Amino acid sequence: MRLTQTADLWWKSAVVYCLDIETFFDTNGDGVGDIRGLGQRIDHLAELGVTCLWLMPFYPTPDRDDGYDITDFYGVDPRLGTHGDIVELIRLAADRGMRVIADLVVNHTSDQHPWFQSARSSRESPYRDWYVWRDTPPEDGPEGVVFPDQEDSLWQFDEQAGQYYLHRFYKHQPDLNVANPEVREEISRVMGFWLELGMSGFRVDAVPFLLETAGATDASDLPDPHDYLRDLRAMLARRNGQAVLLGEVNLPYPETQKFFGDEDGDELTMCFDFIGMQQLYLSLARSEPGPLIKALRERPKAAEEGQWGTFIRNHDELTLDKLTDDERQEVFKAFGPEEHMQLYGRGLRRRLPPMFGNDQARLRMVYSLLFSMPGTPVLFYGEEIGMGENLAVEGRNAVRTPMQWTEGFNGGFSVADPADLTVPMVDGEFGPDNVNVAAQRRDPDSLMSWIRLLIQEYRACPELSWGDCTVLEHDAPAVFAHKSDFEGCTVVAVHNFSDQPAEFTLAVAGAGPGLRLIDLLKVGEAEVADDGTTRLELEPYGARWLRLLRPGDRYVI
Ligand code: BGC
């Protein structure tokens, strides 16, 4: 085993956990989670097996887009804590073997940012060209608008500036002009600052929009967007060779692949697999793995030192934008038939457990898939205990409710008046009385214990994170079977997408006597015939991971 390399390229076998400090744990009773609160709860994450925290934006903000509208890229939102608290948190995380990455949201600023305030005040402002202005905006329609329920154009006329400015997202989020070298320099400074404080890299928001150079006035100084990304990565590597860029790129595979850079992978270290995620939901809706298999076959290989980031849910709407209209309707029908469960006509504002009617076997199967499929799994807080959403909360915040630590008052999140919480708790079946960390922590049959086991085995199986994945053929249409090979070692995983039991034969190795298949998620073993096949049975929504032992192999724990 290439231990040096596997440890150096830590992101290839990481367990990333995304959380919003604001809704994680409140220590001072003001209803807002804080950095110290996260510190106090960090052992929950360490016990789970998380190796990297992705902190959603914690910067000063008017909070009109849950912190993605920033007024100071170098600051810390005083409601959450101080720079000192951030440094302590990073140290605490390191002590538990965890790295911390920050959300880097530099496609735009808040319109309250002093740069924009200055820019709009005069054409002579040194910050004028930090944004993208036009006297007459190009014709546009709703197509490129990200939040179609609130915006109908990418351009907004600013009275004070006397010009239109570009905003990919809400109109209170003017786009920065990366065609301006000063802006590029400043973005590097921001990255350098947080790296210096100990961050291990960034989740980069809205990468394709960030790289847009619509602000260039002279086509000759147009930087090639990929050159720019390459520069950012090189700068990162100079400052901290272990730091990563985990990019939000929701594009078809061939286009996303370009963001890894050339074969050396000199741009983004990791890209989220939005396509695989969407095809997984289609597979779940159809109770058969066909679409997922197709996606895995089409998914380009990440660069040698890169990795795909796989996920079941993130903090935004669960986007289904890359499915066809009919496919999207299939998923809506299965998992979010009512209009108020859907968002922007393209996604769902639900978490998985309510979509599944809290079917625990089905949930466990999906998380077993997440940790056994090729890619680095990224969890969204609360997934480990099966939290639900609060549909009474507007928009994407339905899935950004406070973490549920205990039963009872505010789920142990805060002692504040419930009216003071930034997002109200979930109530009912998925509320804290039924779903919480305290109850699941010591229950060996809980979802949380299952996820802890999956993480433990995923971390112990470099085949899964480093290996070559092959989809295995067999005759049970509802079953997804794959194996991952790495340096002569093999792990086989099988997952049943249907509510019916399944039985099938798999060819797991070439013919030869003495092969064994050892269970990794329970005590057990499957028989392997001398022709290298095994006959397996799965319960409804069953899942099984097995390590192949060849004669003479040392038993692996
Ligand atoms: C984030 C969103 C955010 C948007 C604007 C994204 O793509 O994931 O949560 O609203 O960028 O910053």
Boltz pocket constraint, residues with backbone or C-beta under 6 A from the ligand:
constraints:
  - pocket:
      binder: B
      contacts: [[A, 65], [A, 68], [A, 69], [A, 105], [A, 169], [A, 205], [A, 206], [A, 248], [A, 315], [A, 316]]
      max_distance: 6.0
